Amino acid sequence: MPIRPNALRRRRPSGRIVVSAAGWAAAEVEAALEIPSDPGAAAFFDVDNTMMQGASIYYFARGLAKRKYFTSRDLARFAYQQARFRLLASEHAGTVSSAKSAALAFIAGWKVEEMERLCEEIFDELMADRIWSGTLALAQLHIDAGQRVWLVTAAPVELGRIIAARLGLTGAIGTVAEIQDGIYTGRLVGDLMHGPEKASAITTLALAEQLDLTRCAAYSDSINDAPMLSTVGYAVAVNPDPALRREARKRGWEIRDFRTGRKAAKIAIPAALATGVVIGGVATFAAMRKRRRRTAALPVAAARSVAAARPAQPAVQPAQS
């Protein structure tokens, strides 16, 4: 029988497990696919277009626009710029570095609690229904085998942690924003969690968790994540972009496509583009507007009432139920 993720099941009072309609994609995980029990191994999943249909940071931006943190016009301009980048199909050397200087600038002055609340609200509102159930089934196979499952994303680590918690996964590796006295400064701690940075973060986590990377697995849709896929012993291209599909065939990596068709990119923002550029785009247009609810207007006395500076958030955060 096919192994189906718990997230695609619901229990009736009788105790019987009934597969929901969303479980159709779990059929993509063949009955023959089994992952042996190996607590010393782990799995690493990219988020955008791998675990989720579309770009998580884009949906986060949509949620912010709905809440008037910046305008719908800014969001539309951001969407146009990213679509144009996708059509050009080129990631110039300076693109990510320039995005880094602007990434997460739009949250400067926010309280950490506010960020976490917004991540939870916007995930439930705009992202939950966009989780690829086939990919979630793959993640559940690792969980059932006693392995840890981490999301790896260029989005803020807080957003990654919320998604991991909602999906019942171990935690997330993501881009870290600097925090002082419980408030974001708008600067990054380290680099964007993009490309080679993902591979480096996974290697660091493996050392800390005593994982054997040759026994670990990684899943992604983008050629940008080739370094991450190359770091582990078992690489899977999920809903791959053309470049990753070619690379997967060349290197013998497994390919799994949960889309209804090869060209089923029916999303507003193609997630195969550099996610670091997506973050930079959000920051650029958000910065054009002074957010009415900006917490920088808090009384100085209130800001000083915070007892001590909160330590910087680690790039890896465990999920919290």
C-alpha positions as CSV (number, residue, x, y, z in Angstrom):
1,M,0.0,0.0,0.0
2,P,1.2,3.5,-0.7
3,I,2.6,5.4,2.3
4,R,0.5,8.5,2.9
5,P,1.5,11.4,5.1
6,N,-0.4,12.0,8.3
7,A,-1.2,15.5,7.1
8,L,-3.3,14.1,4.3
9,R,-5.3,11.9,6.7
10,R,-8.1,12.6,9.2
11,R,-9.4,10.3,11.9
12,R,-13.1,9.5,12.5
13,P,-14.4,8.8,15.9
14,S,-14.3,5.1,15.1
15,G,-10.6,5.3,14.8
16,R,-10.5,4.5,11.1
17,I,-8.2,6.5,8.9
18,V,-9.8,8.0,5.9
19,V,-7.7,9.5,3.1
20,S,-8.9,13.0,2.1
21,A,-9.3,14.1,-1.5
22,A,-6.0,15.9,-1.3
23,G,-4.3,12.6,-1.0
24,W,-4.4,12.0,-4.7
25,A,-0.9,13.2,-5.2
26,A,0.4,10.7,-2.6
27,A,-0.2,8.1,-5.3
28,E,2.9,9.5,-6.9
29,V,4.9,7.9,-4.1
30,E,4.9,4.4,-5.3
31,A,4.2,1.5,-3.0
32,A,7.7,0.2,-3.7
33,L,9.3,3.4,-2.4
34,E,10.3,2.8,1.1
35,I,12.9,4.6,3.2
36,P,14.7,2.3,5.7
37,S,14.8,3.4,9.3
38,D,17.9,5.5,9.8
39,P,17.8,8.0,12.7
40,G,21.3,9.1,11.8
41,A,20.1,10.5,8.5
42,A,17.9,13.4,7.6
43,A,16.1,15.0,4.7
44,F,16.4,18.6,3.4
45,F,13.6,20.2,1.4
46,D,13.7,23.4,-0.5
47,V,10.4,25.3,-0.1
48,D,9.5,27.3,-3.2
49,N,8.0,25.2,-5.9
50,T,9.3,22.1,-4.1
51,M,7.3,21.9,-0.9
52,M,4.9,24.7,-2.0
53,Q,3.4,25.8,-5.3
54,G,4.9,29.2,-5.8
55,A,7.2,31.4,-3.8
56,S,6.6,31.7,0.0
57,I,8.0,35.2,0.2
58,Y,5.7,36.3,-2.6
59,Y,2.7,35.0,-0.7
60,F,4.0,36.7,2.4
61,A,4.2,39.9,0.5
62,R,0.6,39.5,-0.7
63,G,-0.5,39.0,2.9
64,L,1.4,42.2,3.9
65,A,-0.2,44.1,1.0
66,K,-3.6,43.0,2.1
67,R,-2.9,44.3,5.6
68,K,-1.7,47.6,4.1
69,Y,1.9,47.2,5.1
70,F,2.6,48.3,1.5
71,T,0.4,48.9,-1.5
72,S,-1.1,46.5,-4.1
73,R,0.7,48.7,-6.7
74,D,4.0,48.0,-5.1
75,L,3.1,44.3,-5.2
76,A,2.2,44.4,-8.9
77,R,5.5,46.2,-9.7
78,F,7.4,43.6,-7.8
79,A,5.6,40.8,-9.6
80,Y,6.4,42.4,-13.0
81,Q,10.1,42.8,-12.1
82,Q,10.4,39.1,-11.1
83,A,8.5,37.9,-14.1
84,R,10.9,39.9,-16.3
85,F,13.9,38.4,-14.5
86,R,12.5,35.0,-15.2
87,L,12.0,35.7,-18.9
88,L,15.6,36.9,-19.2
89,A,16.6,33.6,-17.6
90,S,19.9,35.0,-16.4
91,E,21.3,35.5,-12.9
92,H,24.1,38.0,-13.2
93,A,26.9,37.7,-10.7
94,G,25.9,40.9,-8.9
95,T,22.2,40.1,-8.7
96,V,22.2,38.2,-5.4
97,S,24.8,40.4,-3.8
98,S,22.8,43.5,-4.6
99,A,19.6,41.8,-3.4
100,K,21.4,41.0,-0.1
101,S,21.8,44.7,0.7
102,A,18.1,45.2,0.5
103,A,16.8,41.8,1.7
104,L,14.6,42.0,4.8
105,A,15.0,45.8,4.9
106,F,11.2,46.0,4.8
107,I,11.0,44.5,8.3
108,A,13.2,47.1,10.0
109,G,11.5,48.3,13.1
110,W,9.2,45.3,13.4
111,K,8.9,43.4,16.7
112,V,9.9,39.8,16.4
113,E,6.5,38.8,17.9
114,E,4.8,40.8,15.1
115,M,6.8,39.0,12.4
116,E,6.0,35.6,13.8
117,R,2.3,36.4,14.1
118,L,2.1,37.6,10.5
119,C,4.0,34.5,9.3
120,E,1.4,32.3,11.0
121,E,-1.6,34.2,9.7
122,I,-0.4,34.5,6.2
123,F,0.7,30.8,6.0
124,D,-2.8,29.7,7.1
125,E,-4.4,32.3,4.7
126,L,-2.4,31.9,1.5
127,M,0.1,29.1,1.7
128,A,-1.5,26.1,3.4
129,D,-3.6,25.2,0.3
130,R,-0.5,25.5,-1.9
131,I,1.5,22.7,-0.3
132,W,2.3,20.0,-2.8
133,S,0.8,16.9,-1.2
134,G,3.1,14.6,-3.1
135,T,6.1,16.4,-1.7
136,L,4.7,16.3,1.8
137,A,4.2,12.6,1.3
138,L,7.9,12.2,0.6
139,A,8.7,14.2,3.7
140,Q,6.4,12.0,5.8
141,L,8.3,8.9,4.5
142,H,11.4,10.3,6.2
143,I,9.5,11.2,9.4
144,D,8.1,7.7,9.5
145,A,11.6,6.3,9.2
146,G,12.6,8.2,12.3
147,Q,14.6,10.8,10.4
148,R,14.6,14.5,10.9
149,V,13.2,16.7,8.1
150,W,14.4,20.3,7.6
151,L,13.1,23.0,5.3
152,V,15.9,25.0,3.6
153,T,14.8,28.4,2.3
154,A,16.1,31.8,1.4
155,A,13.0,33.3,3.0
156,P,13.3,34.5,6.6
157,V,14.0,31.7,9.0
158,E,11.0,32.6,11.0
159,L,8.7,32.0,8.0
160,G,10.5,28.7,7.4
161,R,10.0,27.6,11.0
162,I,6.3,28.4,10.9
163,I,5.9,26.4,7.7
164,A,7.8,23.5,9.2
165,A,5.7,23.6,12.4
166,R,2.5,23.6,10.4
167,L,3.6,20.6,8.4
168,G,4.9,18.6,11.4
169,L,8.5,18.8,10.3
170,T,11.6,19.1,12.4
171,G,12.6,22.7,11.7
172,A,14.0,25.2,9.1
173,I,17.2,26.7,7.8
174,G,16.7,30.2,6.4
175,T,17.9,33.7,6.0
176,V,18.6,35.4,9.4
177,A,17.7,39.0,10.2
178,E,19.5,40.9,12.8
179,I,17.6,41.6,16.1
180,Q,18.3,44.1,18.7
181,D,16.1,44.4,21.8
182,G,13.5,42.2,20.2
183,I,13.2,44.4,17.1
184,Y,14.6,43.8,13.6
185,T,17.3,46.2,12.4
186,G,16.7,45.5,8.7
187,R,20.2,44.0,8.3
188,L,21.2,40.4,7.7
189,V,23.2,38.1,9.9
190,G,25.5,36.4,7.4
191,D,24.4,35.8,3.8
192,L,21.1,35.0,2.1
193,M,20.3,31.4,2.4
194,H,20.8,30.9,-1.4
195,G,22.8,28.6,-3.6
196,P,26.1,27.5,-2.0
197,E,24.9,29.0,1.3
198,K,22.3,26.2,1.6
199,A,25.0,23.5,1.1
200,S,27.2,25.2,3.7
201,A,24.3,25.4,6.2
202,I,23.4,21.8,5.7
203,T,27.1,20.7,6.2
204,T,27.2,22.7,9.5
205,L,24.0,21.3,10.7
206,A,25.1,17.7,9.9
207,L,28.2,18.2,12.0
208,A,26.2,19.5,14.9
209,E,23.6,16.8,14.6
210,Q,26.1,14.0,13.9
211,L,24.5,13.2,10.5
212,D,26.2,11.3,7.8
213,L,25.5,13.4,4.6
214,T,26.0,10.4,2.4
215,R,22.9,8.9,4.0
216,C,20.9,12.1,3.8
217,A,18.5,13.2,1.1
218,A,17.8,16.6,-0.5
219,Y,14.9,17.8,-2.6
220,S,14.6,20.9,-4.8
221,D,13.1,22.3,-8.0
222,S,15.8,24.7,-9.0
223,I,19.3,24.5,-10.6
224,N,20.3,27.1,-8.0
225,D,20.2,24.3,-5.4
226,A,22.6,22.0,-7.3
227,P,25.2,22.6,-4.5
228,M,22.7,21.5,-1.9
229,L,21.7,18.4,-3.9
230,S,25.3,17.6,-4.5
231,T,26.1,17.6,-0.8
232,V,23.9,14.6,0.1
233,G,24.0,11.0,-1.0
234,Y,20.4,11.0,-2.3
235,A,19.3,13.9,-4.5
236,V,15.8,14.3,-5.9
237,A,14.6,16.9,-8.4
238,V,11.0,17.8,-7.6
239,N,9.0,19.8,-10.1
240,P,12.3,20.7,-11.7
241,D,13.1,23.7,-13.9
242,P,14.5,22.8,-17.3
243,A,18.1,23.3,-16.2
244,L,17.7,21.1,-13.1
245,R,15.9,18.4,-15.1
246,R,18.9,18.2,-17.5
247,E,21.4,18.1,-14.6
248,A,19.3,15.4,-12.8
249,R,19.3,13.3,-15.9
250,K,23.1,13.8,-16.4
251,R,23.9,12.9,-12.8
252,G,21.3,10.1,-12.3
253,W,19.3,12.0,-9.8
254,E,15.7,10.9,-9.3
255,I,13.0,13.2,-10.8
256,R,9.5,13.6,-9.4
257,D,7.0,16.0,-10.9
258,F,3.7,16.6,-9.0
259,R,2.4,19.3,-11.4
260,T,-0.5,18.5,-13.7
261,G,1.8,19.1,-16.6
262,R,5.4,19.9,-17.5
263,K,4.4,23.5,-18.0
264,A,2.0,23.9,-15.1
265,A,3.7,26.9,-13.6
266,K,0.3,28.5,-13.0
267,I,1.6,30.8,-10.3
268,A,2.0,34.5,-10.2
269,I,5.7,34.4,-9.5
270,P,7.9,31.6,-10.9
271,A,9.8,30.2,-7.9
272,A,12.6,28.9,-10.1
273,L,14.1,32.4,-10.0
274,A,16.7,33.2,-7.4
275,T,14.7,33.5,-4.1
276,G,17.2,36.0,-2.9
277,V,16.1,38.3,-5.7
278,V,12.5,37.8,-4.6
279,I,13.4,39.0,-1.1
280,G,15.2,41.9,-2.6
281,G,12.2,42.8,-4.7
282,V,9.9,42.8,-1.8
283,A,12.3,45.0,0.2
284,T,12.8,47.4,-2.7
285,F,9.1,48.1,-3.2
286,A,8.1,47.9,0.5
287,A,10.7,50.5,1.2
288,M,9.0,52.9,-1.2
289,R,6.2,53.3,1.3
290,K,6.3,54.3,4.9
291,R,4.4,51.7,6.7
292,R,1.7,53.3,8.9
293,R,2.0,50.7,11.5
294,R,5.8,50.9,11.7
295,T,6.9,50.2,15.3
296,A,9.7,52.7,15.0
297,A,7.2,55.3,16.3
298,L,7.0,53.5,19.6
299,P,7.9,55.8,22.5
300,V,11.6,55.7,23.5
301,A,10.7,54.8,27.0
302,A,8.8,51.7,25.8
303,A,11.8,50.7,23.6
304,R,14.1,51.0,26.6
305,S,11.9,48.9,28.8
306,V,13.1,45.8,27.0
307,A,15.5,44.3,29.6
308,A,18.2,42.9,27.4
309,A,19.1,42.5,23.7
310,R,17.7,39.3,22.2
311,P,20.5,37.1,20.8
312,A,20.6,36.8,17.0
313,Q,18.3,34.2,15.6
314,P,20.2,31.1,14.4
315,A,20.0,30.2,10.7
316,V,18.5,26.9,11.9
317,Q,15.3,26.9,13.9
318,P,13.4,23.9,15.2
319,A,9.7,23.8,14.5
320,Q,7.4,24.6,17.4
321,S,4.0,23.0,17.6
